[in-house]
Amino acid sequence: MIAFIDRHRDHFGVEAICRVLGATERGFLTSRGYRAAKQRPASARAVRDEVLVEEIRRIHAENYGVYGYRKMHHAMRRAGWEVGRDQTARLMKAAGLCGIRRGRKVFTTSPAGGLDRRPDLVERNFTAAGPNQLWVADITYVRIPSGFCYTAFITDVFTRRIVGWAVATSLRTEALPLQALEQASRPPRRSVSDWADPSQR
């Protein structure tokens, strides 16, 4: 109540605020009570809270601003402060501090129910004597502001070059790995350097 009046007293005045708040069920402070509260010296708890808030700000900044109230409580105890977990949460909220929340775990694949009966055509031998003899593929994801972005790569084992890739917002076969495979299957475009040799014109 005191903090609310402090924020709005210059605009509305103390008496007007107390009169309006007094008409509500929760209104209990008069203008005289407000002035008495402002002249009253700070309590021991308020003084200690100010000290603790400054210490919380320091420890929070030292830990890159990622600690929530649980880790902050342990950090304060390690620093020698006798403070409770709920008290730490209250002071962090008063100071406008909060921890960093981890994002949800992403499951890019789900295991099949039965045994994997697909044959290992290369018998785990990922080598090739020349280009375009063996391709390998992989799918990964990247977190973006709107969610997740999935990328499929097809790599030539011999040259270690990416011969096809595709980006999509889902893991659907037709939207991601098939597009990467189609790109890898296209004949390569000839560059300007290929036409530099007169014999190839």
MARKE-481141 format. One record per residue (C-alpha): residue number from 1; x, y negated, z. Coordinates in steps of 0.1 Angstrom, whole numbers, plus 5000, padded with zeros to 4 digits. Layout:
! MARKE-481141
SITE, seq, x, y, z
SITE, NUM, X, Y, Z
...
***
This chain:
! MARKE-481141
SITE, seq, x, y, z
SITE, 1, 5000, 5000, 5000
SITE, 2, 5028, 4976, 5009
SITE, 3, 5047, 4983, 4977
SITE, 4, 5015, 4978, 4956
SITE, 5, 5009, 4944, 4972
SITE, 6, 5046, 4935, 4967
SITE, 7, 5043, 4942, 4930
SITE, 8, 5011, 4922, 4924
SITE, 9, 5012, 4894, 4950
SITE, 10, 5026, 4868, 4926
SITE, 11, 4998, 4874, 4901
SITE, 12, 4967, 4879, 4924
SITE, 13, 4978, 4867, 4958
SITE, 14, 4979, 4887, 4991
SITE, 15, 4945, 4877, 5004
SITE, 16, 4927, 4886, 4971
SITE, 17, 4944, 4920, 4969
SITE, 18, 4936, 4929, 5005
SITE, 19, 4900, 4917, 5001
SITE, 20, 4894, 4939, 4970
SITE, 21, 4912, 4969, 4985
SITE, 22, 4892, 4965, 5017
SITE, 23, 4860, 4971, 4998
SITE, 24, 4872, 5005, 4988
SITE, 25, 4870, 5037, 5009
SITE, 26, 4908, 5038, 5012
SITE, 27, 4913, 5001, 5019
SITE, 28, 4926, 4996, 5054
SITE, 29, 4952, 4968, 5052
SITE, 30, 4944, 4931, 5059
SITE, 31, 4965, 4902, 5049
SITE, 32, 4976, 4897, 5085
SITE, 33, 4986, 4934, 5087
SITE, 34, 5006, 4930, 5055
SITE, 35, 5025, 4900, 5069
SITE, 36, 5031, 4919, 5101
SITE, 37, 5044, 4949, 5082
SITE, 38, 5068, 4927, 5062
SITE, 39, 5082, 4911, 5094
SITE, 40, 5087, 4944, 5111
SITE, 41, 5123, 4957, 5110
SITE, 42, 5129, 4988, 5088
SITE, 43, 5124, 5021, 5106
SITE, 44, 5153, 5045, 5111
SITE, 45, 5138, 5068, 5085
SITE, 46, 5137, 5040, 5059
SITE, 47, 5173, 5030, 5066
SITE, 48, 5184, 5066, 5063
SITE, 49, 5164, 5071, 5031
SITE, 50, 5183, 5042, 5015
SITE, 51, 5216, 5058, 5024
SITE, 52, 5205, 5092, 5011
SITE, 53, 5191, 5078, 4979
SITE, 54, 5225, 5062, 4971
SITE, 55, 5242, 5095, 4978
SITE, 56, 5218, 5114, 4957
SITE, 57, 5223, 5090, 4928
SITE, 58, 5261, 5095, 4931
SITE, 59, 5259, 5133, 4932
SITE, 60, 5234, 5134, 4904
SITE, 61, 5256, 5113, 4882
SITE, 62, 5287, 5134, 4890
SITE, 63, 5268, 5165, 4878
SITE, 64, 5259, 5149, 4844
SITE, 65, 5223, 5142, 4856
SITE, 66, 5211, 5177, 4851
SITE, 67, 5205, 5188, 4888
SITE, 68, 5169, 5193, 4899
SITE, 69, 5159, 5191, 4935
SITE, 70, 5169, 5226, 4944
SITE, 71, 5205, 5223, 4932
SITE, 72, 5206, 5188, 4945
SITE, 73, 5196, 5201, 4979
SITE, 74, 5225, 5226, 4979
SITE, 75, 5249, 5199, 4967
SITE, 76, 5238, 5175, 4994
SITE, 77, 5243, 5202, 5021
SITE, 78, 5277, 5210, 5007
SITE, 79, 5286, 5173, 5009
SITE, 80, 5277, 5174, 5046
SITE, 81, 5243, 5159, 5047
SITE, 82, 5215, 5174, 5068
SITE, 83, 5186, 5171, 5045
SITE, 84, 5157, 5193, 5037
SITE, 85, 5147, 5206, 5002
SITE, 86, 5113, 5188, 5003
SITE, 87, 5130, 5156, 5015
SITE, 88, 5155, 5159, 4986
SITE, 89, 5126, 5162, 4962
SITE, 90, 5108, 5132, 4977
SITE, 91, 5139, 5110, 4975
SITE, 92, 5147, 5121, 4940
SITE, 93, 5112, 5111, 4929
SITE, 94, 5115, 5078, 4947
SITE, 95, 5148, 5072, 4929
SITE, 96, 5134, 5082, 4895
SITE, 97, 5157, 5112, 4891
SITE, 98, 5149, 5146, 4878
SITE, 99, 5167, 5176, 4865
SITE, 100, 5170, 5190, 4830
SITE, 101, 5145, 5217, 4822
SITE, 102, 5157, 5246, 4801
SITE, 103, 5139, 5253, 4768
SITE, 104, 5119, 5284, 4763
SITE, 105, 5137, 5315, 4753
SITE, 106, 5133, 5323, 4716
SITE, 107, 5128, 5358, 4704
SITE, 108, 5139, 5359, 4668
SITE, 109, 5133, 5397, 4664
SITE, 110, 5113, 5423, 4681
SITE, 111, 5125, 5460, 4683
SITE, 112, 5106, 5486, 4664
SITE, 113, 5087, 5512, 4683
SITE, 114, 5103, 5543, 4666
SITE, 115, 5138, 5553, 4656
SITE, 116, 5156, 5533, 4630
SITE, 117, 5156, 5556, 4599
SITE, 118, 5171, 5531, 4575
SITE, 119, 5203, 5546, 4560
SITE, 120, 5237, 5530, 4565
SITE, 121, 5247, 5527, 4529
SITE, 122, 5282, 5513, 4536
SITE, 123, 5289, 5534, 4567
SITE, 124, 5300, 5503, 4586
SITE, 125, 5328, 5497, 4561
SITE, 126, 5324, 5460, 4554
SITE, 127, 5351, 5457, 4528
SITE, 128, 5350, 5453, 4490
SITE, 129, 5375, 5455, 4461
SITE, 130, 5361, 5426, 4443
SITE, 131, 5333, 5399, 4443
SITE, 132, 5296, 5408, 4441
SITE, 133, 5302, 5444, 4452
SITE, 134, 5289, 5440, 4487
SITE, 135, 5267, 5413, 4503
SITE, 136, 5258, 5410, 4540
SITE, 137, 5230, 5389, 4555
SITE, 138, 5223, 5372, 4588
SITE, 139, 5195, 5351, 4602
SITE, 140, 5200, 5324, 4629
SITE, 141, 5179, 5296, 4643
SITE, 142, 5186, 5260, 4654
SITE, 143, 5165, 5240, 4679
SITE, 144, 5151, 5207, 4664
SITE, 145, 5129, 5181, 4680
SITE, 146, 5097, 5196, 4665
SITE, 147, 5105, 5233, 4674
SITE, 148, 5129, 5257, 4657
SITE, 149, 5144, 5259, 4623
SITE, 150, 5154, 5294, 4609
SITE, 151, 5182, 5299, 4584
SITE, 152, 5191, 5330, 4564
SITE, 153, 5226, 5335, 4549
SITE, 154, 5239, 5360, 4523
SITE, 155, 5277, 5363, 4523
SITE, 156, 5299, 5380, 4497
SITE, 157, 5322, 5403, 4517
SITE, 158, 5351, 5400, 4493
SITE, 159, 5352, 5362, 4489
SITE, 160, 5337, 5354, 4523
SITE, 161, 5316, 5328, 4506
SITE, 162, 5279, 5321, 4511
SITE, 163, 5262, 5331, 4479
SITE, 164, 5226, 5324, 4490
SITE, 165, 5208, 5307, 4518
SITE, 166, 5173, 5295, 4527
SITE, 167, 5158, 5274, 4555
SITE, 168, 5123, 5277, 4569
SITE, 169, 5102, 5270, 4599
SITE, 170, 5092, 5307, 4603
SITE, 171, 5107, 5341, 4600
SITE, 172, 5083, 5354, 4573
SITE, 173, 5101, 5376, 4548
SITE, 174, 5087, 5358, 4518
SITE, 175, 5097, 5324, 4531
SITE, 176, 5132, 5331, 4544
SITE, 177, 5153, 5362, 4535
SITE, 178, 5137, 5367, 4501
SITE, 179, 5144, 5331, 4491
SITE, 180, 5180, 5335, 4501
SITE, 181, 5183, 5368, 4481
SITE, 182, 5167, 5351, 4451
SITE, 183, 5192, 5323, 4453
SITE, 184, 5221, 5347, 4455
SITE, 185, 5208, 5367, 4425
SITE, 186, 5208, 5337, 4402
SITE, 187, 5237, 5334, 4378
SITE, 188, 5262, 5308, 4391
SITE, 189, 5261, 5274, 4374
SITE, 190, 5293, 5264, 4355
SITE, 191, 5311, 5234, 4370
SITE, 192, 5328, 5206, 4351
SITE, 193, 5362, 5223, 4357
SITE, 194, 5350, 5254, 4338
SITE, 195, 5345, 5232, 4307
SITE, 196, 5380, 5216, 4310
SITE, 197, 5395, 5246, 4292
SITE, 198, 5389, 5242, 4254
SITE, 199, 5388, 5279, 4249
SITE, 200, 5356, 5280, 4269
SITE, 201, 5337, 5254, 4249
***
